């Protein structure tokens, strides 16, 4: 099996055709037409069954696939392959294969981009310290609420244990008041 782009759960109508499912899967795994494996326009796509074998059924529908394989949840794979003539650049350490620095687009919009302190810093030191204090205060409040909730849960559990002990003691006291029935093997006399 080749490389994987992950798994997603999607809901599709059972009357979905092969083309509709392919279109939906390509839109999920190839956002804006590309992924880490390459551009969608440079690839050939097919649907794969739960064994990762290409589905060649011409009248394919999701309902037919589910009933044919007796599945409760359909597992369908998006199989992608680079079309012939579209070679993907492989990563290597060879300097001959690396693009020239002059071929790369500029990192900034304008060539005279200067580093300004206001563009880099997010607010002043005073604003950052206020923000930090606010976050600390919110954290302490949240921590206090969590601790109070834990204390309340412990108290509820303690009350439950006390109630359980009272019921158990009451049961034992009632059992001690009722005399035990005589054993059938003990000598006894019938009275009429």
C-alpha positions as CSV (number, residue, x, y, z in Angstrom):
1,X,0.0,0.0,0.0
2,X,1.2,3.5,-0.8
3,X,1.2,6.7,1.2
4,X,-1.9,7.7,2.9
5,X,-3.6,11.1,3.3
6,X,-5.6,10.0,6.3
7,X,-9.2,8.9,6.9
8,X,-12.3,11.0,7.0
9,X,-15.9,10.1,7.9
10,X,-18.3,11.6,5.4
11,X,-22.1,11.2,4.9
12,X,-23.3,10.7,1.4
13,X,-26.7,9.6,0.0
14,X,-26.9,5.9,-0.7
15,X,-27.8,6.7,-4.3
16,X,-24.4,8.4,-4.9
17,X,-22.6,7.4,-8.0
18,X,-18.9,6.7,-8.5
19,X,-18.4,10.2,-10.0
20,X,-20.2,12.0,-7.1
21,X,-18.1,10.1,-4.5
22,X,-14.9,10.8,-6.4
23,X,-15.8,14.5,-6.6
24,X,-16.5,14.7,-2.9
25,X,-13.4,12.8,-1.9
26,X,-11.1,15.0,-4.1
27,X,-12.6,18.1,-2.6
28,X,-11.8,16.8,0.9
29,X,-8.3,15.5,0.3
30,X,-7.2,18.0,-2.3
31,X,-8.1,21.4,-0.8
32,X,-7.8,24.1,-3.4
33,X,-6.7,21.4,-5.9
34,X,-3.5,20.4,-4.2
35,X,-2.2,18.3,-1.4
36,X,1.2,17.2,-0.1
37,X,1.3,14.5,-2.7
38,X,0.8,16.9,-5.7
39,X,-1.7,18.8,-7.7
40,X,-5.1,17.2,-8.4
41,X,-4.9,18.2,-12.1
42,X,-1.7,16.1,-12.5
43,X,-3.3,13.0,-11.0
44,X,-5.6,10.2,-12.1
45,X,-8.2,9.2,-9.5
46,X,-10.1,6.0,-8.9
47,X,-12.2,4.6,-6.0
48,X,-10.8,1.6,-4.1
49,X,-12.8,-1.0,-2.1
50,X,-12.0,-2.0,1.4
51,X,-9.1,-4.1,0.1
52,X,-7.7,-1.0,-1.7
53,X,-8.5,-2.7,-5.1
54,X,-9.8,-0.4,-7.8
55,X,-13.6,-0.5,-8.2
56,X,-14.4,-1.2,-11.9
57,X,-18.2,-1.5,-11.6
58,X,-19.8,0.7,-14.3
59,X,-23.2,1.0,-12.6
60,X,-21.6,1.7,-9.2
61,X,-23.8,3.2,-6.5
62,X,-23.1,3.4,-2.8
63,X,-26.2,1.4,-2.0
64,X,-25.2,-1.4,-4.4
65,X,-21.7,-1.5,-2.9
66,X,-23.0,-1.7,0.7
67,X,-25.5,-4.5,-0.1
68,X,-23.1,-6.4,-2.4
69,X,-20.4,-6.6,0.3
70,X,-22.9,-6.7,3.3
71,X,-21.3,-3.8,5.1
72,X,-22.7,-1.7,7.9
73,X,-20.3,1.1,7.2
74,X,-18.7,1.5,3.8
75,X,-15.0,1.9,3.7
76,X,-14.0,3.4,0.3
77,X,-10.5,4.7,-0.6
78,X,-9.5,7.4,-2.9
79,X,-6.7,6.0,-5.1
80,X,-4.5,8.6,-6.8
81,X,-1.7,8.2,-9.2
82,X,0.5,10.7,-11.1
83,X,-0.5,10.7,-14.7
84,X,2.3,9.8,-17.1
85,X,4.5,12.7,-18.1
86,X,3.9,14.5,-14.8
87,X,7.0,13.7,-12.8
88,X,7.0,14.8,-9.3
89,X,10.2,16.5,-8.0
90,X,11.8,14.1,-5.5
91,X,13.5,15.4,-2.4
92,X,17.2,14.8,-2.2
93,X,20.4,16.3,-0.9
94,X,22.0,16.8,-4.3
95,X,22.7,20.5,-5.0
96,X,22.2,19.9,-8.8
97,X,18.5,19.2,-8.3
98,X,17.8,22.1,-5.9
99,X,16.3,25.2,-7.5
100,X,18.4,28.3,-7.8
101,X,17.8,31.1,-5.2
102,X,17.3,33.5,-8.1
103,X,14.4,31.4,-9.5
104,X,12.4,31.6,-6.2
105,X,9.8,34.3,-5.9
106,X,10.6,37.1,-3.4
107,X,9.5,36.5,0.2
108,X,8.1,40.0,0.7
109,X,5.7,42.0,-1.5
110,X,8.0,45.0,-2.0
111,X,11.8,44.9,-2.4
112,X,12.2,47.9,0.0
113,X,10.5,46.1,2.9
114,X,12.0,47.3,6.1
115,X,11.7,45.8,9.5
116,X,9.6,48.1,11.7
117,X,9.3,47.4,15.4
118,X,5.6,48.3,15.3
119,X,5.0,45.7,12.6
120,X,6.7,42.9,14.6
121,X,5.6,43.6,18.2
122,X,2.0,42.9,19.2
123,X,1.1,45.8,21.3
124,X,3.2,47.6,23.9
125,X,4.8,46.0,27.0
126,X,2.0,47.5,29.1
127,X,-0.7,45.9,26.9
128,X,1.0,42.6,27.0
129,X,1.4,42.6,30.8
130,X,-2.3,43.6,31.1
131,X,-3.3,40.8,28.8
132,X,-1.1,38.4,30.8
133,X,-2.7,39.6,34.1
134,X,-6.2,39.2,32.6
135,X,-5.4,35.6,31.4
136,X,-3.9,34.8,34.8
137,X,-7.1,36.1,36.6
138,X,-9.3,34.1,34.2
139,X,-7.2,31.0,34.9
140,X,-7.4,31.4,38.6
141,X,-11.2,31.9,38.4
142,X,-11.5,28.7,36.3
143,X,-9.2,26.8,38.7
144,X,-11.3,28.0,41.7
145,X,-14.5,26.9,40.0
146,X,-13.0,23.5,39.2
147,X,-11.8,23.0,42.8
148,X,-15.3,24.0,44.1
149,X,-16.9,21.4,41.7
150,X,-14.5,18.8,43.0
151,X,-15.3,19.6,46.6
152,X,-19.0,19.4,45.8
153,X,-18.6,16.0,44.1
154,X,-16.6,14.7,47.1
155,X,-19.3,15.9,49.5
156,X,-22.0,14.2,47.4
157,X,-20.0,11.0,47.4
158,X,-19.5,11.2,51.2
159,X,-23.3,11.7,51.6
160,X,-24.0,8.7,49.3
161,X,-21.5,6.5,51.3
162,X,-23.2,7.6,54.6
163,X,-26.7,6.8,53.2
164,X,-25.4,3.4,52.0
165,X,-23.9,2.6,55.4
166,X,-27.2,3.6,57.1
167,X,-29.2,1.3,54.8
168,X,-26.7,-1.5,55.4
169,X,-26.8,-1.1,59.2
170,X,-30.6,-1.0,59.1
171,X,-30.7,-4.2,57.0
172,X,-28.4,-6.0,59.5
173,X,-30.5,-4.8,62.5
174,X,-33.6,-6.1,60.9
175,X,-31.9,-9.4,60.1
176,X,-30.8,-9.8,63.7
177,X,-34.4,-9.2,65.0
178,X,-35.9,-12.0,62.9
179,X,-35.3,-15.4,64.4
180,X,-33.6,-17.9,62.0
181,X,-35.7,-20.7,60.7
182,X,-35.0,-24.1,62.1
183,X,-32.9,-26.6,60.1
184,X,-35.0,-29.3,58.5
185,X,-32.6,-32.0,59.8
186,X,-33.2,-30.9,63.5
187,X,-35.6,-33.1,65.5
188,X,-39.1,-31.7,65.5
189,X,-42.6,-32.7,66.3
190,X,-45.8,-32.1,64.3
191,X,-48.7,-30.7,66.3
192,X,-52.2,-31.0,65.2
